[in-house]
Amino acid sequence: MSPHAPPPRGSLPPEGADPAWGGPAPDRGVDSRPRCIALAGPTASGKTAAALAIAARWPVEIVSVDSALVYRGMDIGTAKPTAAELAAVPHHLIDIRDPAQAYSAADFARDATRLIAEIGARGRTALLVGGTMLYFKALLDGLDELPAADPAVRAALEARARAEGWPALHAELQRVDPVSAARLFPNDAQRIQRALEVFQVSGRPLSGFHSGRGRDPRGPLDEAHLISLEPQDRAWLHARIAERFEAMLATGLLDELRALRARGDLHADLPAMRCVGYRQAWATLDASPTPDAAALAGLRDRGVFATRQLAKRQLTWLRSMPRRVVVPADAPDALERVLAQVREWLGNPP
């Protein structure tokens, strides 16, 4: 058991100890520690390893900031932490939804805010780790309530996309909501469709709903510190992305997706199935249930390219966050720099 893991369920703490983590009861008076630390970065930048190193030294609980890790049964293609990693430190917001269910940025902001408070009440620090930047923005700035989905508008947009192509709809989005369009690639069907749907239903651009007007000024990330793992050498990140996607294929990504497809209630347009890697693998299995070597090579190329594009978008988001402390992910001493920054905020490990 990790020295910071909670005691077994049903055990009683010694007198004077905090029941959540077995150490001395924390002083509930003035506490200069941040209510949470955020560790962000593009995919394959080393966030998981850094988070586990932090958790091995300080009493933290990890809150996942990842829109794919929320889904059960999607382990390989999401690079989900292993069972041993999950057991080493408390994790939250992993495996909380079935792939047929939706999970929004607003859902995340509500759940993460609650968890940060609960973790703080246990005398620990919440460590938010992930690369879903809209989730971070929802906590940092808040989100106005978005219009509900309109099936008729959505169907009309899908029909137009079949006739004109998604790049044409992206060009339309550039005219009505240039801020959202700048963050999306011309073939990002799901997000282009949602942005145009919001505009057609409400008359307001999607970016206008990200004003944070309803934000609580005492929100949890007002008292947080943000570390951003950002590689300086793009080739370093591209090599790691390729290596990781090849490992996913080798360890059974297609078999994992076959099992999900065999359920019969999932389809390619669900948010879960549009995650990078799963979307490309779904199209491959649609073309052939048993893809040959050429098809697998094509899947590898498409998956790597899509992951690179995701990483580019993540870095664009991060560079718009001036409060972050940047650590070069490809520096030989990147982990030491992260730990030194955490030590500056939390003090020496207990």
N, C-alpha and C positions, 0 to 999 in steps of 0.2 A: 504493500500500500504506500502511496506517495505520502511524504511527511505532512502534506497540506490537504490530503483527502479527508472527507467527512468520515466519522466513525461508522462502523456497521450499524444498519438500521436496528433500533431497539436497544442499543447500548446506552448506558448512562454516563455522563461526563463526571470527572472527579469534582469534588467541591471547589467552587471558585473558578471553574473552567467554563469556557464558552461552549455550549452544546453543539455548535455547528462545525467547529474544527479542532476541538480538543486542547487548545492552548489556553493561556490565562484569559479571563474575560476581558475584552477590549475596553479601554476607557471611552465612554460615550460622550465625553466632553469635547473640547476643541481638538480637531483632527486635521492636520494640514495636508494629509494625503489627498490626491485627486479622487473623486468618486469613481472615475474609471479611466483606463488607458485604452486608446485605440491603436491598433496595429493594422495598417492598410498597405496595399500594394497590388500590382498587377498579378495575374495568374502566373504561377511557377517562380515567384520571386523569393520564396523561402519563408513565407509567413508562418506556416505550421511549425517548422523547426524552431523558429525564433520564439513563438508562443510557448512551446513546450519547455524551452530553456528558461523562459521567464517563470513559468509555473513551477519549475523544479527548485526555484530559489525564493520566491515570494508567495504569500498566501493569496492566490488569485483564483477566480473562476472564469472560464472562457465562455464568451457569448459569441456564437458564430454570426458573422455578417455576410452571409452567402445565400443567394436565392436558390441555389441548387441543393445545398446540403440539407435543406428542410425536408427533402423528399425521401421517404422510406423506399428501400429496394433499389436505389440508385447510388451505388457505392463506388464502382470502378470508374465510371465516367465523370464523377465529381471529385475524384481524389479525396474521398472522405477519410478522415483519420481512422487508423486501424483500431481494432478492439483494445489493444494494449494502450494506445495513446488516449483513447476515450476513458479508459479505466484509471490512467495516471493522474488525472485532474478533472474536476467537474466541468462538463460541457453543457451548453444550453443551445436551444434552437437548431438542433440536429435531429433528423428523423421525426419531425412533428406533423408532417402532412403526408397523405397518400398522393401519388403522382396524378390522380384524377382531380385533386383539389387545387384551388388557387391560394396563393399567399402573397399579399401585396406589401408595398413599402409602408403603408399605413399600419398594416398588421404588425410588421416588424417593429416600427417605432413604438407602438403600444406595448408589445411584449418585451422589448429591450428596456424600455423605461421602467417597467415593473421589475424586471430582473436586476437592473442596476441597483434599485432601492433595496431589494431583498438581499442581494449579495453584500451591500454595504452594511445592512443590519446584522449580518453574520460576522462582521469585523474583517471582511475581505475586500479586495479591490476587483471590480469587474474589468476583464481584459477583452475588449471587443476586437475580433480578428476576422478579416475577410477582404473581399474585393468587389462586393456589390455596392457601387458608389452611390446609387440612388438611396440605398438603405442608410448609408452614412449621412447623406444630405437630409433625409427625413428626420434624423435625430439632431443634426446641426441646425437646420433652418425651419423644420416643420413643413408639412404639406397641407394645403387647403384640400377640402373634400372634393374629390373628382366626380364628374357625372357618372352615373351607372352606365353599363354597357347597353348599347342599343342594337339588337339583333338585325333590324332592318338596315340601319346605316352600315353595319359591319358587312352584311351580305352584299350590299351595293358596292362597297369598296373592294371586296374580294372579286366581284364580277369585273370591275374595272381593271383590277390588277391582272386578271387572266387575259383581258383584251389588250391592255396597254403596257403591262409590265410594272413592277414595283419602282424602278428608277423614275418612271413618269410620275408616279404618285409622290415620290420623294421630291421631285421638282416642284410639284404643287405645294407640298409642305414647306418648301423653302420660301414660297411667296407668302403663306399665311402665318408661318411660325418659324422664322429663320433660326431662332435660338435652338429649338428642338431639332431642326433639320441638321444643324451643324454638328450635333452629337451623334447622328445616325448615319449609317452607310446606306447607299441607295437600294440594297437588297435586304435590309433589315425589316422584313415584312411585318412581323408582329408589332414592332414599335411604331413604324410608319402608320400602320392601320389604326392603332390606338390614338396616336396624335391627331390624325385627321378626323377620327370619330369624335374625339373631345371637341375639336373646333366646330364640327358641323352640328353637334348636339347643343353646345353652349354658346357658340359665337366667340369664345375666348381661346387663345392659344394654350396648348398644354403647358408651356413654360410659364404662363401667367398664373397657373395654379401652384407653382413652387415658390410663391412669395414669402411663405411663412408668416402671414399676417396673424394667424391664430396661435403662433408659437408661445409657449410658456417661457418667459425670460429667464426662469430658473431651471431650464431644461437640463438633463443629465450631462450633456456634453459641454455645457458652460464650465463645468468643473473637471474637464478631462484634458488629457494631453494626447496628441496624435503623432505617432511615428509613421513615416511613409517609406517603405522599402522601394526605391526607384533605381533600377539599373542604369548605369551610365553608358554601357556598351550594348546597343540593341542586339548585336550578334550573340552576346552571352545569353540574353533572354530567349532569343529565337532557338538557340541550341537546346536550352532546357525545355522549352515548349515541345519541340520535336521529340526529344527523348521521353518526355512524360506521355505524350500521346501514343508513341510506339509501345510503351510499357502497358498502357491501357488496353491496346489491341491484343498484346501478348498475354495479358492476364484475364481476358474474357469479356471485353466490352460488348461484343456482338452477342455472346451467349446471355449476358445480363439483359440486353435489350430484347432478345428473343423471348425470354421469360416474361418480360413486361408486356410484350405484344400479345403473348398467348392468353393473357387475361381477357382480352376481347373488349374491354371498356376504355382503352386508351387510343388516342389518335394523334397524328403528327402536329396538330394545331394547339394542343395543350401547352401551357407554359412549361411544364416539366419536360415534355418531349422536344421543346424548342431550345433546351440548353445546348450550348456548344458541345459538340461531340455526339450527343444523342440525335440531334437533328440530322447530321450528316450520316450517321449510322442507320437511322430510320430509312432515309432515301436509298441507301445501299441495299438494305434488306427488301425494300419495295421492288427494287430492280431484280434481285435474285436472292432467294432464301439461303443459298449456299454460294456466296460470291467467290470467284476464282482469284488468282493472284493479281491479275490486272485490276479487278474491281477493288481488291483490298488496298492496292497501291494508290488507287484514286481516292479511296476513303481516307487513307493516311494523309495525302496531300491536301484534301479539302478540310479535314479536321485541323491540321496544323495551321493552314491559312486562316481559318475562322478563329482559332485561338489567338493567333497573332493580332487579328483585327480587334478582338475583345481586349487584349492587353493594351493596344493603342488607345482605345476608348477609356480604359481605366486610368491610364496615365494622363489623358486630357482632363478627366475629372479631378484627379489629384492635384494637378498644377493650378487648379482654380481654388484650392484650399490654402490660403496664405498662412494659416495657423499651424501647419504641419511642420514637423522636424524631419528633414530628409536624411536618410541613411542610404548610401549607395549599396544596393543589394549585391552587386558584383565585386565589392571591395573584399580583399582577403580577410579583413577584420570586421566584416559587417555585423556578425553576431556580437562581438565584443562591444561594438559601438551601440547596438541596441540595448545591451545589458547595462552599459554605462549610463545611457539616458534614463532607463528605468530606475537605476540606483539614485540618480539625481532627484527623481520625483518621489520615490518611495523610501529612500534611505537604504542602508545596508540590509541584506537579507537577514531574517531573524535566525 
